[in-house]
Amino acid sequence: MQTKRSIFTNRWLPYVLLAPQLIITLIFFIWPASQAVTSSFERQDPFGFRTTFVWFENYTRVLSDPSYANALWNTAVFAFGVVAVSMGFALLLAVCVDRAIRTARLYTTLLVWPYAVAPVVAGVLWWFLFNPTIGLLPYILEGFGYDWNHRVSGGQAMALIVIASAWKQISYNFLFFVAGLQSVPASLSEAASIDGAGPFKRFWTIIFPLLSPTTFFLMIININYVMFESFGTIDATTSGGPGQSTTTLVYKVYVDGVAGLNIGSSSAQSVLLMGIVIFLTFIQFRYVERRVNY
């Protein structure tokens, strides 16, 4: 079978077509990343008038700081909670929509809307819902004998940012799970049904293993979302409190760099955060991908 190949008559045309994306990547990623790496080896006064090259002193201080270890633990708990909740609910909703064929388009449209909401808007929305003074949900929980006040409880504050962040990400995961479910051949499930397999057994033994590429992809996307895009939600809901119980790595970069004007420490934390994400992505592709069935 002969494959079609695209032949450009002008040798510079491919480079012209790639130029806009390369320029955007250079300006908004490569250049800021290189500036962060450079600043991580420097000490700068708050007004930016004097810069001193200090080698790895910023990294040493960051890694020996107990608050950074606390932020690392908070990030691990936050990442696990958001990935589990957002992907779990998204898969459940996708299965429900896949079974409701006639109204699937309506459900899909309604469930996609939260993804268009900005992270800070999602944070403000859930802040109002869980506000101990004027919120509706604390009033309902009080009727069940549960006292909600995330301003003084670190565990409740962590639950709040997990719910707010996961709620926004469910729509994205839902779209991919629906597409993955629709690509699963119906003949496999029908054959298992004839053999006597129930709905749950058919799902866990046939459908879910075939969704492993989609699940693997969404796991990587969700971890990157937690690491880099959750700042607005945290800042609008808890501002890292109470007592730094919801201060994650990305939020600590903001606190030290923007609020504290410690540019060197903030840059070192940015480089470490980028290294952690690269390491986690490598682990996923190196070991987790082996269990993926393509």
N, C-alpha and C positions, 0 to 999 in steps of 0.2 A: 504494500500500500504506500503510495507516494504522499509524502507530507508537504504541505504548502509552507513556503518560507517567504518572509517579507524582505524585499530587496529595496534599499534606499538608493535612489539615483544620485543623491548628494551625500557625500561622506560626512558632512558636518550636520546634517539634519538630525540624526540621533542625539548628538550632543546638545543641539538647540532645544530639543524636546525635553531632555533631562535637566537642562540648566535651571529652570524655575525651582524644581524640587531640591536640587543640589544647593542652590543659593539659600533657600529657606532653611535647609538643614544646617548649613554653615553658619548662618546668622543667629538662628534661634536655638541651636544645640551645640555645635562644635565650639563656637567662639565662647559662649557662656561657660561651657564645661572646662575649657582651657583656662579661662579666667578664674574659675573656682579652684582648679588644681594649683595655679600660681599663688592665689591668695592664701591657700591652706599652708603654705610654707613661709608666710609673712606675718608680721605683727604690725597692725595699723592703729594709730590713735583714732578716737571717735570722730574727729573732724577731718580725717583723711589727709593731713598735712605731712605726715611722716610715716614711712614704711621701713621696717627692719626685717631682714631675712633671718629666720630663726630655725630653719631646717625642720625637724620633726617634733618640735616642742608643742605645737598645737595638737598634733595627734596624740602625744603622750598625755597631755592634760585632759583631752576628751576621753580617752580610754580609761583613765584613772578616776574620772569623775563619777561618783555614785548616781548622780541625776541622769547621766547618759545610760548607765546600766538599767535604771528604772524605765527610761524611755524605750530602750530596746525590748524590755519585757512587755511593756504596754503595747508596743507595736506587734509583737508576736501574738498576744492575746487578741488584739484588735483585728489583725489579719485573719487569724483562724475563725473568729466569730463572723466577720463579714463574708468571707469565702463560703463558710458552711451555710449561713442563713440565706445569702443571696442565691447561691447555686441550688440549694435544696428547695427553696420556694419556687424558683424559676423552673426547675425540673417538674415539680408537682403541677404547677400551672400549665406547663407545656403539655404534660400528659392529659390533663383535663381538656385542654383546647383541642388536642389531637383526636380525642374521642368525640367531642362535640363538633362534628364536621359542619353542620348547617350554620351555626353561629360562630364559627372560628374566626371569621374576619372581624366581627364586632368585638369579640374578646381580645383579639390581637391588637386592635386599634386602641382600646381602652388601657391595656396593660403597657403599651409602648410610651404613652404620654409622660410618665415620671422620668424617663431618661432625658427628656428635653429640659427638665428643671435644673437650674444651676445648683452646684453643691451648697453654696451659702443659702440659697432659697430653701433647699431641702432641710438644712440645719435649722433655719428660723421656723419653718413649719412644725418640725418635731419639737422644737423648744417650746412653742406655744402649746402643743398638745400635752407635753409632759411638765409644764410649768407648775410647781407646787402650789402657787397662789391662784392662778386663773385657768390652769389647764383642765381639760375634760378628763383625760385618762387618770390622773391622780385622784380625782373625785370618784371615778368608778372603782379604782383599786381600793380606796378607803372603805367603800361599801363592802368589800370582801375581807376587810381587816388588815390590809397591807398599807403601810405608810410609805409613800413615795416622796423622796426629796433628794434629787441628784446633786443638789448644792452642797450637801454634807456627806453623802455616801459615795465613795469612790467606785464601788461595784455597780451602783445604779447609774452613775455617770458613764461608765464604760458601756453598760447595756444600752444607754441612750444613743451614743455615737455609733455603736454597732448597728442598731435598728435604723437610724437615719441614713447611714452610709449604704447599708444593704438594700434598703427600700429603693434607693435611686438606681442601684446596679441590677436589681432583679429584671428590669425591662430588657436590658442588653443581653443578659444570659438567656432570658425567655425566648428571644428571637432566634438565637442559635440553636437552642434545644428543640424548638418547634421545627426548624429546618432539618435538624438531624433526625427527628422522629418521622418526618414525612419522607425521608430518604430510606428508611428501613423497609425492606420488602414485606408486604403484608402476607405473602405466602408462607414465610417462616413462622409467624405468629399463628396463622391458621393451621399449619401442620402440627405445631405444638399443642394447639387447642384440641385437635382431633385425637392426639395421643393422650389427652386427659390432663394436660398441664393447666393450672388455674391462672388467673390474671397476674397475680404477684409473681408466681414462678416464671411465667412467660416474660415478664418485664426484667427480672433480675438475671435470668439465664440466657436470654436472647436479645432483648431490646437494649438493655443498659450496656452490655459489652460492645454492641455495635455503635453506641454513642461515645465510646472512649476517646476517639479523636476530638470530638467536640468538647468533651469534658476536659481533656488535657489542654486544649487551646484556651478555654474559658478560665482554667485555673491560673494560667500565666497572666492573662489579661486582668483578672481580679486582683492578683497579688500586686501587679504594677499599679493598679488603681488605688489600692490601699496605701501603697508606699508614697505615691506622688500626688494624687488628686483628692485626697481626703482632708486637706488643710482647711478649706472653706467650711466644711461641715463641722469640724471640731471647733473652729474659731467661733462659729455662730451659736453653738450649743453649750459648750462647757468652757471654752477658752483654756483648755489644758488642765482645768481643775476638777474637783477640789484637791489641793495638795499635790499637784502634778500627777494625779492618778490617771488622767487621760492625755498626758503629754506624750505624743508619739515622736518618732525620729524626725519626720518632716515638720512637725509643729515646733520641735525644739530648735530646728534650724532657723525658723522664723523668730522665735523668742530670743535666741542668742544674737542673731545677726541684725534683725530689724529693730526689735525692742531694746536689746542690750547693747547694740552697736559693737559687738565683738566679732568683727569681720573674719579674722583668722580662724577662730574656733568654729564659726558657722560654716566657713568654706571647708574646713577639715571634716565636719559632720556631713556636708553635702557629698564630698568625695567618698566617705565611708558608706553613706547610704547608697550611692550609685554602685559601689563595689558589692554591697550586700545583695542588691537586686540582680546584678550580673551573676553572682555566685549562685543564687537561688535558681535563676533561669538555667544556668549550666547544669545544676543538679537535676532539674526537672527533665531537661533534654537528654542528659546522660543516663539517668536511672529510671525515672518515671515513664519515659516514652517507650521503654522496653515492654511495658504492659499494655500498650495501646495496640488495638487491632485495626489495621487499615484495610 
